[in-house]
Amino acid sequence: MVTTMQVAEIKRHIVHTRERKLVMLVNLGSGKGRSGDSMAQLQSAPASVRERILSTHSIRQGLGLQETIRRAAQEAKENQAVLVLVGGDGTINAALPHILEQGVTFAVVPGGTFNLFAKEHKLPENFAEALDVALNGVVKAIPLYQVNDILFAVNASLGLYPRIIQARESHQKRFGRFRWVAFLSGVWTCLTQARPQRMKLTSEGLSRAINTPLLFSTVSRMQLELLNLQDAKAADDQGFVAIVLKARERLHLIRLLGRMALGMPESPEYYEHMVCRELEISSHRKSLRMVVDGEIRRVSTPVRMRALPRAALFVAPQDPEKNAN
């Protein structure tokens, strides 16, 4: 957890100077090749920007990924620089353990397919504009979340969703990383693999048994708005919202998936929700497949989710309303 004194100390060095330095970490495999294009944009950036970049590290999924991230985070710490992640939600998730271990401030330049974290924090999609936020934005402490020992920043789910992600990855390798591919892949998975799972949920000392095809925990206001749950997150800004799907008919699942894909709010008759800071999920299975910030993980049971308030320091866009006052 980041204390108020730590935030003040880092702000003195990073925010209130024009000498902020950056260590770039670019995921060449993110999105539709956008992060690969980012390397060219970095090279063509104005000299005033390039001179503030200490180094650029590139990563791809596979051997050496974690070691490269570790080195980049360590370099940022040693130079009191900001670690800039160029990639999507999976890139951020991979870097979070190193960010917390090294205690570095991080920024994000969106380069993934969905970029839910970037949208949640109102980051511009344009590369140059997002890089300007990294250079000139404000540092703030943000909460993170944990599934057993796995950190996440946006969402975690189990049940049908891991199957959807696994099928999506297979289909996108064949047809390309496009949103229509992701949607049609999700429909196919709902039609062929939707099966409810029995589990027990425990939060704040209260337990209940459920039988659901999907349990989904999120902190994304955008996702909550699509489920007409925007007020739920506001009730506890440091917690997360756990959503249990009640719909068991495959057509109901497809309807929910389609309306969310089209940005259309869904009726709450197909799901229920709870706002938690801690949640335990028990199952007769020894382990469960989960999707954590878009990445498939296998976790042992019981699964324990919890919020970590003020866990990391993040460079966010300037608030125009505050600047106007």
C-alpha positions as CSV (number, residue, x, y, z in Angstrom):
1,M,0.0,0.0,0.0
2,V,1.3,3.5,-0.9
3,T,1.2,6.0,2.0
4,T,0.3,9.7,1.7
5,M,4.0,10.6,2.5
6,Q,5.3,8.3,-0.3
7,V,2.9,10.0,-2.8
8,A,4.1,13.4,-1.7
9,E,7.8,12.4,-2.0
10,I,7.4,11.0,-5.4
11,K,5.3,13.9,-6.6
12,R,8.1,16.3,-5.5
13,H,10.5,14.4,-7.8
14,I,8.2,13.4,-10.7
15,V,5.3,15.7,-10.9
16,H,6.6,19.1,-9.9
17,T,9.7,19.0,-12.3
18,R,10.1,19.1,-16.0
19,E,12.9,16.6,-15.8
20,R,10.7,13.5,-15.7
21,K,12.5,10.5,-17.3
22,L,10.9,7.5,-18.9
23,V,11.8,3.9,-19.3
24,M,9.8,2.4,-22.1
25,L,8.5,-1.2,-22.2
26,V,6.9,-2.0,-25.5
27,N,4.9,-5.3,-26.1
28,L,5.5,-6.1,-29.8
29,G,2.7,-8.7,-29.7
30,S,-0.1,-6.5,-28.4
31,G,-3.2,-5.7,-30.3
32,K,-3.2,-5.6,-34.1
33,G,0.5,-4.8,-34.3
34,R,0.0,-1.3,-32.8
35,S,2.8,-1.7,-30.4
36,G,5.2,-2.6,-33.2
37,D,4.2,0.7,-34.9
38,S,4.9,2.4,-31.6
39,M,8.6,1.6,-32.0
40,A,8.6,3.7,-35.2
41,Q,6.7,6.5,-33.5
42,L,9.2,6.6,-30.7
43,Q,12.0,6.9,-33.1
44,S,10.2,9.8,-35.0
45,A,9.2,11.6,-31.8
46,P,10.5,15.2,-31.3
47,A,14.0,15.5,-29.8
48,S,12.5,17.1,-26.7
49,V,10.6,13.9,-26.0
50,R,13.4,11.4,-27.0
51,E,15.9,13.1,-24.7
52,R,13.7,12.2,-21.8
53,I,13.5,8.5,-22.6
54,L,16.3,6.7,-20.9
55,S,15.8,3.4,-22.7
56,T,13.4,1.2,-24.6
57,H,12.8,-2.5,-23.8
58,S,10.7,-4.7,-26.2
59,I,8.9,-7.9,-25.2
60,R,7.0,-10.7,-26.7
61,Q,5.1,-13.6,-25.1
62,G,7.5,-16.4,-24.3
63,L,10.9,-17.0,-22.7
64,G,12.6,-13.9,-21.2
65,L,9.4,-11.9,-20.8
66,Q,9.4,-11.6,-17.0
67,E,13.2,-11.0,-16.9
68,T,12.9,-8.1,-19.4
69,I,10.1,-6.6,-17.4
70,R,12.1,-7.0,-14.2
71,R,15.1,-5.2,-15.7
72,A,13.0,-2.4,-17.0
73,A,11.3,-1.9,-13.6
74,Q,14.6,-2.0,-11.9
75,E,16.1,0.6,-14.2
76,A,13.1,2.9,-13.6
77,K,13.6,2.5,-9.9
78,E,17.4,3.2,-10.0
79,N,16.8,6.4,-12.1
80,Q,13.6,7.5,-10.3
81,A,11.9,7.3,-13.7
82,V,8.4,6.4,-14.8
83,L,8.0,2.9,-16.3
84,V,5.8,3.3,-19.4
85,L,3.9,0.2,-20.6
86,V,3.1,0.2,-24.3
87,G,0.5,-2.5,-24.7
88,G,-2.9,-3.8,-23.6
89,D,-4.4,-5.1,-20.4
90,G,-2.3,-8.3,-20.5
91,T,0.9,-6.2,-20.7
92,I,-0.1,-4.2,-17.6
93,N,-1.0,-7.4,-15.7
94,A,2.4,-9.0,-16.5
95,A,4.2,-5.9,-15.2
96,L,2.2,-5.3,-12.0
97,P,4.2,-7.7,-9.8
98,H,7.4,-6.0,-10.8
99,I,5.9,-2.5,-10.4
100,L,4.9,-3.3,-6.8
101,E,8.2,-5.1,-6.0
102,Q,10.3,-2.2,-7.2
103,G,7.9,0.5,-6.0
104,V,8.0,2.3,-9.3
105,T,5.5,4.7,-10.8
106,F,4.0,3.6,-14.1
107,A,2.2,5.0,-17.0
108,V,0.4,3.4,-20.0
109,V,0.3,4.0,-23.7
110,P,-2.6,1.9,-25.0
111,G,-1.6,-0.7,-27.6
112,G,-3.9,-3.7,-27.0
113,T,-7.2,-4.9,-28.5
114,F,-9.6,-3.7,-25.8
115,N,-7.5,-1.4,-23.5
116,L,-10.0,-1.5,-20.6
117,F,-7.5,-0.2,-18.1
118,A,-6.7,2.8,-20.4
119,K,-10.4,3.5,-20.9
120,E,-11.1,3.3,-17.2
121,H,-8.4,5.9,-16.6
122,K,-9.4,8.1,-19.6
123,L,-6.1,7.7,-21.4
124,P,-6.0,8.9,-25.0
125,E,-5.7,6.2,-27.6
126,N,-3.4,8.3,-29.8
127,F,0.2,7.3,-29.2
128,A,1.7,10.8,-29.0
129,E,-1.1,12.1,-26.7
130,A,-0.7,9.1,-24.4
131,L,3.0,9.6,-24.3
132,D,2.5,13.2,-23.4
133,V,0.4,12.1,-20.4
134,A,3.3,9.9,-19.3
135,L,5.6,13.0,-19.4
136,N,3.2,15.6,-18.0
137,G,0.4,13.8,-16.2
138,V,-0.3,13.7,-12.5
139,V,0.8,10.9,-10.2
140,K,-2.0,9.3,-8.1
141,A,-2.3,6.2,-6.0
142,I,-4.7,3.6,-7.4
143,P,-6.1,0.4,-6.0
144,L,-5.2,-3.0,-7.4
145,Y,-6.8,-6.4,-6.8
146,Q,-5.7,-9.9,-6.2
147,V,-6.8,-13.4,-7.0
148,N,-4.8,-15.7,-4.6
149,D,-1.3,-14.4,-5.4
150,I,-2.2,-13.0,-8.9
151,L,-2.6,-9.3,-9.2
152,F,-5.2,-7.7,-11.5
153,A,-6.2,-4.1,-12.4
154,V,-9.5,-4.5,-14.3
155,N,-11.3,-7.8,-14.0
156,A,-11.2,-11.5,-13.2
157,S,-13.7,-14.2,-14.1
158,L,-14.3,-17.9,-14.1
159,G,-16.8,-20.3,-15.6
160,L,-17.6,-19.7,-19.2
161,Y,-15.4,-16.7,-19.8
162,P,-12.0,-18.6,-19.7
163,R,-13.5,-20.8,-22.5
164,I,-14.5,-17.7,-24.4
165,I,-11.0,-16.3,-24.1
166,Q,-9.3,-19.6,-25.1
167,A,-11.5,-19.9,-28.2
168,R,-11.0,-16.2,-29.0
169,E,-7.2,-16.6,-29.0
170,S,-7.5,-19.6,-31.3
171,H,-9.9,-17.8,-33.7
172,Q,-7.9,-14.6,-33.7
173,K,-4.7,-16.4,-34.7
174,R,-6.6,-17.7,-37.7
175,F,-8.7,-14.7,-38.7
176,G,-6.9,-11.7,-37.1
177,R,-7.2,-9.7,-33.9
178,F,-10.5,-7.9,-34.8
179,R,-13.4,-7.2,-32.5
180,W,-15.9,-8.9,-34.8
181,V,-13.8,-12.1,-34.5
182,A,-13.9,-11.8,-30.7
183,F,-17.7,-11.4,-30.8
184,L,-18.5,-14.3,-33.1
185,S,-16.0,-16.5,-31.2
186,G,-17.9,-15.7,-28.0
187,V,-21.2,-16.6,-29.7
188,W,-19.8,-19.9,-30.8
189,T,-18.5,-20.7,-27.3
190,C,-21.8,-19.9,-25.7
191,L,-23.6,-22.2,-28.1
192,T,-21.2,-25.1,-27.6
193,Q,-19.7,-24.9,-24.2
194,A,-22.0,-23.1,-21.8
195,R,-22.3,-25.2,-18.6
196,P,-23.1,-24.0,-15.1
197,Q,-20.7,-24.7,-12.2
198,R,-21.5,-25.2,-8.6
199,M,-19.6,-23.1,-6.1
200,K,-19.9,-21.4,-2.7
201,L,-19.3,-17.6,-2.3
202,T,-18.3,-16.1,1.1
203,S,-18.0,-12.4,1.7
204,E,-18.1,-10.5,5.0
205,G,-18.9,-13.8,6.9
206,L,-21.9,-14.6,4.8
207,S,-21.9,-17.7,2.5
208,R,-24.2,-18.9,-0.2
209,A,-24.2,-21.7,-2.8
210,I,-24.7,-20.8,-6.4
211,N,-24.9,-22.6,-9.7
212,T,-23.8,-20.4,-12.6
213,P,-22.1,-20.5,-16.0
214,L,-20.2,-17.3,-15.2
215,L,-18.8,-15.3,-12.2
216,F,-17.3,-12.0,-13.2
217,S,-15.5,-9.5,-10.9
218,T,-14.7,-6.1,-12.3
219,V,-13.8,-2.6,-11.4
220,S,-14.4,-1.2,-14.9
221,R,-17.0,1.6,-14.9
222,M,-17.5,1.1,-18.6
223,Q,-18.4,-2.6,-18.1
224,L,-20.6,-1.8,-15.1
225,E,-22.5,0.9,-17.1
226,L,-23.3,-1.8,-19.7
227,L,-24.9,-3.8,-16.9
228,N,-26.7,-0.8,-15.4
229,L,-24.4,-1.2,-12.3
230,Q,-22.5,2.1,-12.4
231,D,-23.8,3.1,-9.0
232,A,-22.5,-0.1,-7.4
233,K,-18.8,0.8,-7.9
234,A,-19.5,4.3,-6.6
235,A,-20.7,2.8,-3.3
236,D,-17.2,1.5,-2.6
237,D,-14.5,3.0,-4.8
238,Q,-11.8,0.7,-3.3
239,G,-13.8,-2.5,-3.8
240,F,-14.8,-4.6,-6.8
241,V,-18.2,-5.7,-8.1
242,A,-18.8,-9.5,-8.4
243,I,-21.4,-10.4,-10.9
244,V,-23.2,-13.8,-11.0
245,L,-24.9,-14.7,-14.2
246,K,-28.4,-16.1,-13.5
247,A,-29.2,-16.8,-17.2
248,R,-28.7,-20.5,-18.1
249,E,-30.3,-20.5,-21.5
250,R,-27.7,-20.2,-24.3
251,L,-29.8,-17.5,-26.1
252,H,-29.7,-15.4,-22.9
253,L,-25.9,-15.7,-22.8
254,I,-25.6,-14.7,-26.4
255,R,-28.0,-11.7,-25.8
256,L,-25.9,-10.5,-22.9
257,L,-22.7,-10.9,-24.9
258,G,-24.1,-9.1,-27.9
259,R,-25.6,-6.2,-26.1
260,M,-22.3,-5.6,-24.2
261,A,-20.4,-5.8,-27.5
262,L,-22.7,-3.2,-29.0
263,G,-22.5,-0.9,-26.0
264,M,-26.2,-1.4,-25.1
265,P,-27.1,-1.6,-21.3
266,E,-28.5,-4.9,-20.3
267,S,-31.5,-5.6,-18.0
268,P,-30.5,-6.9,-14.5
269,E,-32.9,-9.8,-14.7
270,Y,-30.2,-12.1,-16.0
271,Y,-27.6,-11.5,-13.2
272,E,-27.1,-10.4,-9.6
273,H,-24.2,-8.6,-8.1
274,M,-22.4,-7.8,-4.8
275,V,-19.8,-5.2,-3.9
276,C,-16.8,-6.7,-2.1
277,R,-13.4,-6.0,-0.7
278,E,-12.9,-9.7,-0.1
279,L,-14.5,-12.7,-1.7
280,E,-13.8,-16.4,-1.2
281,I,-15.0,-18.9,-3.9
282,S,-15.1,-22.6,-2.9
283,S,-15.5,-25.5,-5.3
284,H,-15.3,-29.3,-5.2
285,R,-12.5,-28.9,-7.8
286,K,-8.9,-28.6,-6.7
287,S,-8.3,-25.7,-9.2
288,L,-10.2,-23.5,-11.5
289,R,-9.4,-21.8,-14.8
290,M,-9.8,-18.0,-14.6
291,V,-9.3,-15.1,-16.9
292,V,-7.3,-12.3,-15.1
293,D,-7.1,-9.1,-17.1
294,G,-7.6,-11.1,-20.3
295,E,-5.0,-13.8,-19.6
296,I,-6.0,-17.4,-18.8
297,R,-4.6,-18.6,-15.4
298,R,-5.2,-21.7,-13.3
299,V,-5.7,-21.0,-9.6
300,S,-6.1,-23.4,-6.7
301,T,-9.3,-23.5,-4.6
302,P,-10.5,-21.9,-2.5
303,V,-10.1,-18.8,-4.6
304,R,-9.6,-15.6,-2.6
305,M,-10.2,-12.2,-4.2
306,R,-9.3,-9.0,-2.4
307,A,-8.9,-5.3,-3.0
308,L,-5.6,-3.6,-2.3
309,P,-6.3,0.1,-1.7
310,R,-3.7,2.7,-2.9
311,A,-1.5,-0.2,-4.0
312,A,0.4,1.5,-6.9
313,L,1.4,4.9,-8.3
314,F,0.1,5.7,-11.7
315,V,0.5,8.7,-14.1
316,A,-3.0,9.9,-15.0
317,P,-4.2,12.7,-17.3
318,Q,-4.5,16.2,-15.9
319,D,-8.0,17.0,-14.7
320,P,-9.1,19.9,-17.0
321,E,-11.7,21.1,-14.5
322,K,-9.0,21.5,-11.8
323,N,-6.7,23.2,-14.2
324,A,-9.5,25.7,-15.1
325,N,-10.0,26.7,-11.5
